[in-house]
Amino acid sequence: MFDLILEIFFLFLNVIRFNLISLSKYILPYSLLPKKDLHKKRVLITGAGSGLGKLLTQKFADRGAILILWDVNLRSVDELKDQIRGNGGEAHSYEVNLCDPKRISEVAQMVLRDIGKVNILVNNAGVATAKLILDTTEQDINTSFGVNVKAHFYTVQQFLPSMLNEDDGHIVTIASVAGKMGSAGLVRILKILPYKAQKVVAEFFGLIQSLDRFHK
């Protein structure tokens, strides 16, 4: 009973601490906020070839990180890798179908062997079927859940052990505001009901990781 009370107490303190940190980010100018040293930190980003993944890649590169770029479109991450190297940075690109757990495992082992432990894992990749639920095929479901949900489990299984061994590392789960609120109008117009359901799962997956790490 005492252990449970102690655990709840420390959880409460952590909630207060994180809320104070979040509040400070809104109050203090960005230039005054403490910044983590990312120089030579190994950062793996899924879906790095376009959109948010590409933007995150560029931001991490500006901070001196070593980029490990995963995407189903090898050409897109190859071009991004060449751009980073041309600017004096370090980057590595891999073609990875996140619906294929065997491929994820193979490439993850290559990364750990050839580059080293991943310091920051960003599960960014996502797809949307853009179909109404009655029009969604089994293949659509397998692909979207494979990328938006199951791939998070597979990548964490590959890279979390080395983080735990060194008691150092970060896992970032990119979800969506679509997982927090709904609109019947948007669902009809954008046909994103399956996507919204998957982002709810992704958000809770990130929460479960945090609670599991705290419990340990």
Sine and cosine of phi, psi and omega as CSV:
sin_phi,cos_phi,sin_psi,cos_psi,sin_omega,cos_omega
0.00,0.00,-0.68,0.74,0.01,-1.00
-0.89,0.46,-0.64,0.77,0.01,-1.00
-0.88,0.47,-0.63,0.77,0.00,-1.00
-0.91,0.41,-0.69,0.72,0.02,-1.00
-0.88,0.47,-0.67,0.74,0.00,-1.00
-0.90,0.43,-0.66,0.76,0.00,-1.00
-0.90,0.43,-0.68,0.74,0.03,-1.00
-0.90,0.44,-0.63,0.78,0.01,-1.00
-0.88,0.47,-0.73,0.68,0.00,-1.00
-0.93,0.37,-0.56,0.83,0.08,-1.00
-0.89,0.45,-0.67,0.74,0.03,-1.00
-0.88,0.48,-0.68,0.74,0.03,-1.00
-0.89,0.46,-0.64,0.77,0.02,-1.00
-0.91,0.41,-0.63,0.78,0.04,-1.00
-0.88,0.48,-0.70,0.71,0.03,-1.00
-0.88,0.47,-0.70,0.71,-0.03,-1.00
-0.88,0.48,-0.73,0.68,-0.03,-1.00
-0.92,0.39,-0.55,0.83,0.04,-1.00
-0.93,0.36,-0.61,0.79,0.05,-1.00
-0.91,0.41,-0.64,0.77,0.04,-1.00
-0.89,0.45,-0.70,0.71,0.01,-1.00
-0.89,0.46,-0.66,0.75,0.00,-1.00
-0.90,0.44,-0.64,0.77,-0.01,-1.00
-0.89,0.46,-0.51,0.86,-0.01,-1.00
-0.94,0.35,-0.43,0.90,0.04,-1.00
-1.00,0.09,-0.45,0.89,-0.09,-1.00
-1.00,-0.01,-0.74,0.68,-0.09,-1.00
-0.99,0.17,0.54,-0.84,0.12,-0.99
-0.87,0.49,0.55,-0.84,-0.05,-1.00
-0.83,0.55,-0.59,0.81,-0.05,-1.00
-0.91,0.42,-0.36,0.93,-0.03,-1.00
-1.00,-0.05,-0.18,0.98,-0.04,-1.00
-0.96,0.27,0.63,-0.78,0.04,-1.00
-0.91,0.41,0.61,-0.79,-0.03,-1.00
-0.85,-0.53,0.70,-0.71,0.02,-1.00
-0.94,0.33,0.66,-0.75,0.04,-1.00
-0.97,0.26,0.92,-0.40,-0.04,-1.00
-0.97,-0.24,0.08,1.00,-0.04,-1.00
-0.88,0.48,0.84,-0.54,0.02,-1.00
0.91,0.41,0.21,0.98,0.13,-0.99
-0.97,0.23,0.67,-0.75,-0.03,-1.00
-1.00,0.02,0.88,-0.47,-0.09,-1.00
-0.88,-0.48,0.87,-0.50,0.03,-1.00
-0.97,-0.25,0.81,-0.59,-0.02,-1.00
-0.84,-0.54,0.83,-0.55,0.09,-1.00
-1.00,0.06,0.52,-0.86,-0.05,-1.00
0.89,0.45,0.63,0.78,-0.13,-0.99
-0.99,0.17,-0.18,0.98,-0.16,-0.99
-0.98,0.20,-0.22,0.98,-0.05,-1.00
-0.38,-0.92,0.20,-0.98,0.11,-0.99
0.85,0.53,-0.67,-0.74,-0.04,-1.00
-0.87,0.48,-0.61,0.79,0.01,-1.00
-0.87,0.50,-0.65,0.76,0.02,-1.00
-0.92,0.39,-0.67,0.75,0.02,-1.00
-0.89,0.45,-0.70,0.72,0.03,-1.00
-0.88,0.48,-0.65,0.76,0.03,-1.00
-0.85,0.53,-0.73,0.69,-0.02,-1.00
-0.90,0.43,-0.62,0.78,0.01,-1.00
-0.92,0.39,-0.69,0.73,0.03,-1.00
-0.91,0.42,-0.62,0.79,0.02,-1.00
-0.89,0.46,-0.62,0.78,0.03,-1.00
-0.89,0.45,-0.41,0.91,-0.01,-1.00
-1.00,-0.08,0.13,0.99,0.10,-1.00
1.00,0.09,0.27,0.96,-0.01,-1.00
-0.98,0.22,0.38,-0.92,0.14,-0.99
-1.00,-0.01,0.87,-0.49,-0.12,-0.99
-0.99,-0.11,0.72,-0.70,0.10,-0.99
-0.88,-0.48,0.95,-0.32,-0.21,-0.98
-0.96,-0.27,0.87,-0.50,0.04,-1.00
-0.93,-0.38,0.70,-0.71,0.09,-1.00
-0.30,-0.96,0.45,-0.89,0.06,-1.00
-0.95,0.31,-0.37,0.93,0.03,-1.00
-0.98,-0.19,0.99,-0.13,-0.08,-1.00
-0.89,0.46,-0.61,0.80,-0.04,-1.00
-0.86,0.51,-0.65,0.76,-0.05,-1.00
-0.90,0.43,-0.66,0.75,-0.01,-1.00
-0.98,0.18,-0.44,0.90,0.11,-0.99
-0.89,0.45,-0.69,0.72,0.01,-1.00
-0.90,0.44,-0.65,0.76,0.01,-1.00
-0.92,0.38,-0.65,0.76,0.06,-1.00
-0.87,0.50,-0.72,0.69,0.00,-1.00
-0.89,0.46,-0.61,0.79,0.02,-1.00
-0.90,0.44,-0.70,0.72,-0.01,-1.00
-0.91,0.41,-0.70,0.72,0.01,-1.00
-0.91,0.42,-0.58,0.82,0.03,-1.00
-0.90,0.43,-0.42,0.91,0.03,-1.00
-1.00,-0.08,0.18,0.98,0.06,-1.00
1.00,-0.03,0.10,0.99,-0.01,-1.00
-1.00,-0.07,-0.05,-1.00,0.01,-1.00
-0.84,-0.55,0.77,-0.64,-0.01,-1.00
-0.49,-0.87,0.47,-0.88,0.02,-1.00
-0.70,-0.71,0.65,-0.76,-0.07,-1.00
-0.85,-0.53,0.57,-0.82,-0.02,-1.00
-0.61,-0.79,0.61,-0.80,0.13,-0.99
-1.00,0.01,0.88,-0.47,-0.05,-1.00
-0.69,-0.73,0.85,-0.53,0.15,-0.99
-1.00,0.01,0.94,-0.33,-0.10,-0.99
-0.95,0.32,-0.12,0.99,0.10,-0.99
-0.99,0.11,-0.09,1.00,-0.08,-1.00
-0.92,-0.38,0.99,-0.13,-0.04,-1.00
-0.87,0.48,-0.51,0.86,0.03,-1.00
-0.91,0.41,-0.68,0.73,0.03,-1.00
-0.91,0.42,-0.65,0.76,0.04,-1.00
-0.85,0.52,-0.72,0.70,-0.01,-1.00
-0.90,0.44,-0.69,0.72,-0.02,-1.00
-0.88,0.48,-0.75,0.66,-0.05,-1.00
-0.94,0.33,-0.59,0.81,0.04,-1.00
-0.87,0.50,-0.68,0.73,0.02,-1.00
-0.92,0.40,-0.58,0.82,0.08,-1.00
-0.89,0.46,-0.69,0.72,-0.01,-1.00
-0.89,0.46,-0.75,0.67,-0.03,-1.00
-0.90,0.44,-0.58,0.82,-0.02,-1.00
-0.97,0.23,-0.69,0.72,-0.15,-0.99
-1.00,-0.04,-0.47,0.88,-0.08,-1.00
-0.91,-0.40,-0.62,0.78,0.02,-1.00
0.87,-0.49,-0.09,-1.00,-0.04,-1.00
-0.86,0.50,0.67,-0.75,0.08,-1.00
-0.99,0.12,0.83,-0.56,0.01,-1.00
-0.99,0.11,-0.58,0.81,-0.02,-1.00
-0.70,-0.71,0.85,-0.53,0.07,-1.00
-0.95,-0.30,0.85,-0.53,0.02,-1.00
-0.92,-0.39,0.97,-0.26,0.07,-1.00
-0.99,0.13,1.00,0.01,-0.13,-0.99
-0.97,-0.26,-0.50,0.87,-0.14,-0.99
-0.84,0.55,0.62,-0.78,0.04,-1.00
-0.36,-0.93,0.51,-0.86,0.05,-1.00
-0.71,-0.70,0.44,-0.90,0.07,-1.00
-0.78,-0.62,0.71,-0.70,-0.05,-1.00
-0.98,0.19,-0.40,0.92,0.00,-1.00
0.82,0.57,0.70,0.71,0.06,-1.00
-0.73,-0.69,0.48,-0.88,0.15,-0.99
-0.92,0.39,0.44,-0.90,-0.13,-0.99
-0.87,0.49,-0.55,0.84,0.00,-1.00
-0.96,0.27,-0.30,0.95,0.02,-1.00
-0.99,-0.14,-0.06,1.00,-0.07,-1.00
-0.98,0.20,0.79,-0.61,-0.02,-1.00
-1.00,0.03,0.19,-0.98,0.05,-1.00
-0.88,0.48,-0.62,0.78,0.02,-1.00
-0.90,0.44,-0.65,0.76,0.05,-1.00
-0.86,0.51,-0.71,0.71,-0.02,-1.00
-0.90,0.44,-0.72,0.69,-0.02,-1.00
-0.89,0.46,-0.66,0.75,-0.02,-1.00
-0.93,0.37,-0.76,0.65,-0.08,-1.00
-0.93,0.37,-0.68,0.74,0.05,-1.00
-0.94,0.34,-0.52,0.85,0.03,-1.00
-0.88,0.47,-0.71,0.70,-0.03,-1.00
-0.99,0.17,-0.72,0.69,-0.16,-0.99
-0.98,0.17,-0.35,0.94,-0.07,-1.00
-0.79,-0.61,-0.89,0.45,-0.16,-0.99
-0.90,0.44,-0.57,0.82,-0.01,-1.00
-0.88,0.48,-0.50,0.87,0.05,-1.00
-0.88,0.48,-0.68,0.73,0.02,-1.00
-0.90,0.43,-0.72,0.70,-0.08,-1.00
-0.90,0.44,-0.69,0.72,-0.03,-1.00
-0.93,0.36,-0.64,0.77,0.02,-1.00
-0.90,0.44,-0.64,0.77,0.03,-1.00
-0.87,0.50,-0.53,0.85,-0.03,-1.00
-0.98,0.17,-0.62,0.79,-0.18,-0.98
-0.95,-0.32,-0.30,0.95,0.00,-1.00
-0.92,0.40,-0.64,0.77,-0.04,-1.00
-0.81,0.59,-0.69,0.72,-0.01,-1.00
-0.93,0.37,-0.52,0.85,0.07,-1.00
-0.92,0.40,-0.68,0.74,-0.01,-1.00
-0.92,0.39,-0.61,0.80,-0.01,-1.00
-0.88,0.48,-0.58,0.81,-0.02,-1.00
-0.98,-0.20,0.03,1.00,-0.03,-1.00
0.78,0.62,0.70,0.71,-0.03,-1.00
-0.41,-0.91,0.72,-0.69,0.05,-1.00
0.51,-0.86,0.30,-0.96,0.00,-1.00
-0.69,-0.73,0.65,-0.76,0.11,-0.99
-0.85,-0.52,0.85,-0.52,-0.03,-1.00
-0.95,-0.32,0.83,-0.55,0.04,-1.00
-0.96,-0.27,0.91,-0.40,0.04,-1.00
-1.00,0.06,0.90,-0.43,0.05,-1.00
-0.95,-0.31,-0.72,-0.69,-0.02,-1.00
-0.23,-0.97,0.47,-0.88,0.11,-0.99
-0.88,0.47,-0.34,0.94,0.05,-1.00
-0.89,0.46,-0.38,0.93,0.03,-1.00
-1.00,0.10,-0.09,1.00,-0.04,-1.00
-0.96,-0.27,-0.44,0.90,-0.04,-1.00
-0.53,-0.85,0.36,-0.93,-0.04,-1.00
-0.77,-0.64,0.35,-0.93,0.05,-1.00
-0.53,-0.85,0.86,-0.51,-0.01,-1.00
-0.86,0.51,-0.60,0.80,0.00,-1.00
-0.90,0.44,-0.70,0.71,0.00,-1.00
-0.91,0.41,-0.61,0.79,0.01,-1.00
-0.88,0.47,-0.66,0.75,0.00,-1.00
-0.93,0.36,-0.65,0.76,-0.09,-1.00
-0.98,0.22,-0.75,0.66,-0.10,-1.00
-1.00,-0.04,-0.25,0.97,0.03,-1.00
0.84,0.54,0.82,0.58,-0.12,-0.99
-0.88,-0.48,0.34,0.94,-0.03,-1.00
-0.85,0.53,-0.76,0.65,0.04,-1.00
-0.86,0.51,-0.63,0.77,0.01,-1.00
-0.88,0.47,-0.69,0.73,-0.01,-1.00
-0.88,0.47,-0.67,0.74,0.00,-1.00
-0.88,0.48,-0.66,0.76,-0.02,-1.00
-0.93,0.37,-0.59,0.81,-0.01,-1.00
-0.95,0.32,-0.47,0.88,0.13,-0.99
-0.89,0.47,-0.71,0.71,0.01,-1.00
-0.89,0.46,-0.69,0.72,-0.01,-1.00
-0.87,0.49,-0.65,0.76,-0.01,-1.00
-0.90,0.43,-0.69,0.72,0.01,-1.00
-0.94,0.34,-0.48,0.88,0.07,-1.00
-0.88,0.47,-0.69,0.73,0.05,-1.00
-0.89,0.46,-0.64,0.77,0.02,-1.00
-0.91,0.42,-0.68,0.73,-0.01,-1.00
-0.89,0.46,-0.64,0.77,0.06,-1.00
-0.85,0.53,-0.71,0.71,-0.04,-1.00
-0.90,0.45,-0.72,0.70,-0.02,-1.00
-0.92,0.39,-0.62,0.79,0.00,-1.00
-0.91,0.42,-0.66,0.75,0.01,-1.00
-0.92,0.40,-0.64,0.77,0.00,-1.00
-0.91,0.42,-0.66,0.76,-0.03,-1.00
-0.88,0.47,-0.59,0.81,-0.02,-1.00
-0.97,0.25,0.00,0.00,0.00,0.00
